[in-house]
């Protein structure tokens, strides 16, 4: 027998299914816990600030906060999915099974990132469904909600892939998460409109790509945002292209994967 | 004779360590080939290059005529590798692990072959057990099964019987010998030289990244077979190995 008697297809669907099943098997940790965290944020900040702050001149603070919390949870969990999967597989050594297979770099990238999008969407939806009990939701432009949710999760999934490949130890990954991802999401307008900030911080916020993800996402709910959704789309889309290119470049060169 | 594996002038270094130094060898199609050497000789590096896990500094390698660098994806379909380390994914069962491995190669509806592999490796009773719950020997069997799910014509086993009990070693060699009999090319690295002597038709010995011996098992033994050991026993592969590694050319 010279050649294996199979009609080969793509390995992409299996790798995607495996990555989704991986977080599903520990859903209490990967889905329920971040939903609870977001609900706690809503209850605490909503309780303290509701009735004291009005956003965009007409929105209650709780209504304003919900899309931000949904997007923050979506982004952080998309990042966590790729980064934790890759670092665990690298440290335990089982990544070799994926590297031995005839997967293209694009298949590898797409499977990991789409699984991150799925987890981000599941967590984001969970947060939204529970927080919807607090305020009647509105959907001004649902297409923008979907576009920014997908792009945001794909960007953070890609950043998780980069971090997971780069990090050799869990504490390096934690540093990436705690000193880059967490501040960038927390300071992106989840809890406030940047128009309430001093001018210098408004300027700095405009250099944070996470701000455009959340601002564009929020526009989909209320039809109001700090900047035009088209500007946000252009910046977020450009950022997605940049992190995708960087991810695929790492895979092509075999950086820290193929010595 | 067709080469299942062709390695030409492969060199590889890690920093100042020369892991492989101008290694060239061919493994014939259908052969049971032994790759022997002390720890650090370069065996695993050579296997990693064949598997596309490692890039050579120079030289080339092909599997069934397919270059492992320029056409990695095609070459990987021709090769099944049993890694030396006991690695596994703790999230999944044995059956899930094998289905996923099959799917990575783009093979769907492969359950009949997966069931056959599990039966041959005595894994059927553990099919729905989580990988974490398996003993070391059972995990080793799963590694062998993972290497076989895509029915590769060339199978590389990197110390597959390290830390494995006698019963598994016997059943594993029976199964691997049957695969070899069916036409699969087998490359084996092992520190159990009696296994290599019994199974391998040809043997290459590596020392400090260089091939220091390459011949049929029979020829290697016959070169030293004229002399018996002082206790009267016949010379075996271990004696040949020690002789060659101590610096005497074969």
Boltz contact constraints between the chains, C-beta under 6 A:
constraints:
  - contact:
      token1: [A, 1]
      token2: [B, 153]
      max_distance: 6.0
  - contact:
      token1: [A, 1]
      token2: [B, 183]
      max_distance: 6.0
  - contact:
      token1: [A, 2]
      token2: [B, 153]
      max_distance: 6.0
  - contact:
      token1: [A, 4]
      token2: [B, 150]
      max_distance: 6.0
  - contact:
      token1: [A, 4]
      token2: [B, 151]
      max_distance: 6.0
  - contact:
      token1: [A, 6]
      token2: [B, 107]
      max_distance: 6.0
  - contact:
      token1: [A, 8]
      token2: [B, 106]
      max_distance: 6.0
  - contact:
      token1: [A, 9]
      token2: [B, 106]
      max_distance: 6.0
  - contact:
      token1: [A, 10]
      token2: [B, 106]
      max_distance: 6.0
  - contact:
      token1: [A, 11]
      token2: [B, 104]
      max_distance: 6.0
  - contact:
      token1: [A, 11]
      token2: [B, 106]
      max_distance: 6.0
  - contact:
      token1: [A, 14]
      token2: [B, 100]
      max_distance: 6.0
  - contact:
      token1: [A, 14]
      token2: [B, 103]
      max_distance: 6.0
  - contact:
      token1: [A, 14]
      token2: [B, 104]
      max_distance: 6.0
  - contact:
      token1: [A, 18]
      token2: [B, 100]
      max_distance: 6.0
  - contact:
      token1: [A, 22]
      token2: [B, 91]
      max_distance: 6.0
  - contact:
      token1: [A, 25]
      token2: [B, 91]
      max_distance: 6.0
  - contact:
      token1: [A, 93]
      token2: [B, 85]
      max_distance: 6.0
  - contact:
      token1: [A, 93]
      token2: [B, 87]
      max_distance: 6.0
  - contact:
      token1: [A, 94]
      token2: [B, 87]
      max_distance: 6.0
  - contact:
      token1: [A, 94]
      token2: [B, 88]
      max_distance: 6.0
  - contact:
      token1: [A, 94]
      token2: [B, 89]
      max_distance: 6.0
  - contact:
      token1: [A, 96]
      token2: [B, 83]
      max_distance: 6.0
  - contact:
      token1: [A, 97]
      token2: [B, 101]
      max_distance: 6.0
  - contact:
      token1: [A, 99]
      token2: [B, 53]
      max_distance: 6.0
  - contact:
      token1: [A, 100]
      token2: [B, 51]
      max_distance: 6.0
  - contact:
      token1: [A, 100]
      token2: [B, 81]
      max_distance: 6.0
  - contact:
      token1: [A, 101]
      token2: [B, 104]
      max_distance: 6.0
  - contact:
      token1: [A, 101]
      token2: [B, 105]
      max_distance: 6.0
  - contact:
      token1: [A, 102]
      token2: [B, 73]
      max_distance: 6.0
  - contact:
      token1: [A, 102]
      token2: [B, 76]
      max_distance: 6.0
  - contact:
      token1: [A, 102]
      token2: [B, 77]
      max_distance: 6.0
  - contact:
      token1: [A, 258]
      token2: [B, 53]
      max_distance: 6.0
  - contact:
      token1: [A, 259]
      token2: [B, 54]
      max_distance: 6.0
